[in-house]
Amino acid sequence: MKNANFDRIMAGLNEAVEIVEGRADPSTYRIHAPPTVDVRAIRRRRGLTQAAFAGRYGFALGRVRDWEQGRTTPEPAIRILLTVLDKEPEAVSRALAAASD
């Protein structure tokens, strides 16, 4: 009997192979938001205060405080943005600079 986790892993691997080989339909790609993000750690790695972080990336200061203190959790789209900001901050900076042109 196959394990459900094994089945999910195999499905993901098969999907990855289809993408790499160009056989997958890009409209079917799904991005999975991480279940949690450490907003404080991300902000600190950028060397910003809460106010500067909120201002730079368009978040309400109160929302940043709530996330960091665990009162609320960022929505999935925000968790995706924060993950990109954490892993590829230059990409976010380039995108925001291009959007302001």
N, C-alpha and C positions, 0 to 999 in steps of 0.2 A: 504494500500500500504506500502510495507516494505521500509525502508530507506537503501540506499546503504552502509552506514557506519555500520548499524546493520548487514547486510549480510556479510560484511568483518570480523566483529568481530566474528560472529557465525562460519564462515568458519575457522578462526584461533583457536577458542575454540575446534571445532571438530577435527582439526588437532592435537592439543595438547593432546586431549584425546586418539587419535590413537597412538601417540608417547608413552605416558605413559603406555598404555595397550599393547604395543609391536606389534600393528597391522599395523604400518606405515612402508613404505619402506624407509630406511635411505638414499637411493640415491635420494629421492625426497625432502629432507630437504633443505630449502632455508634460508640462513642467510641474513638478511636485514641490510645494512649499515645505520647507523644513518645519517640523512641529513646534520648535522653539528656537529663539535666537537670544543671545546675550547682548542686549542693546548697550548696556554699560561698557562691556568689553570692546565692542565695536567702536563706540564713541571714543573711548580712551585710546584705542590704537590709532585713531585719527588725531589724537592730541587736542580734542575740543572740549569745551565746557558744554553743559547741557544746552545752554542758550545758543551758543555758537553752532552746535550740531543741529539743533532744531531750525535755526535760521538758514543755515547753509542748504539743508535738504528739504525744507518746506514742511517740517513737522511743527505742530503746536508744542510749545515748551511743556505745558501741562501733560500732554500725551507722552512725551519722552520721559518725564518724571514718573508717570504711572507705569510705563513699561519697565523702567529700571527698578521700581520698587515692588513690582509684581502685582500691582492692583488691577492691571489689564494686560492683555496679550495682543500684540500687533495682528492685524488681519493677515490672511495668507499673502495677498499681493505685497503688503509692506514687509513681511518676512522675506519674501523673494528679493525685494529691493535691498533690504538690509544685508542679506547674504551676498548679493553682488557687490554692494558697497564694501563689505568686509574682505571679500576675496579678490576683487578687481576694482579698487577705488579709482584708478585712472580711467577706466571705462566709464564710470559714472560721471566723473569730472568732464571728460570729453563730450559725453552725450548732453550734459547740461550746458556746456559752453556752446555747443552747436545749436541747441534749442534756443539760445538767447540771441543768436545772430539774425 
